[in-house]
Amino acid sequence: MSYEREYTNKLVSAEKAVHCVKSGDKVDYGFLTVSRSLVTMLWQKGIRN
């Protein structure tokens, strides 16, 4: 399997991604590479690092 296909297969929406994060988890989302909707959803869920 090519890395492009593997990468594409691992992509999920912000809605699905935020459900994987639990209270107390540390989220490192890089600099200028993160979806704004993901950050908003994390804040709404109460995950603030």
URZIFEN-V191233 format. One record per pair of residues at least 12 apart in sequence whose ideal C-beta (glycine too) atoms are under 10 Angstrom apart, sorted by the first residue. I is the first residue (numbers start at 1). J is the second residue. Records with the same first field share a line. If there is no record, write none. Layout:
BEGIN
I = J / J
END
This chain:
BEGIN
13 = 35 / 37 / 38 / 41
14 = 34 / 35 / 36 / 37 / 38 / 39 / 40 / 41 / 42
15 = 37 / 38 / 41
17 = 29 / 35 / 37 / 38 / 41 / 42
18 = 37 / 38 / 39 / 40 / 41 / 42 / 43 / 44 / 45 / 47
19 = 41 / 45
21 = 38 / 41 / 42 / 45 / 47
22 = 45 / 47
23 = 45 / 46 / 47
24 = 47
25 = 42 / 47 / 49
26 = 47 / 49
27 = 39 / 42 / 47 / 48 / 49
28 = 49
29 = 42 / 49
END
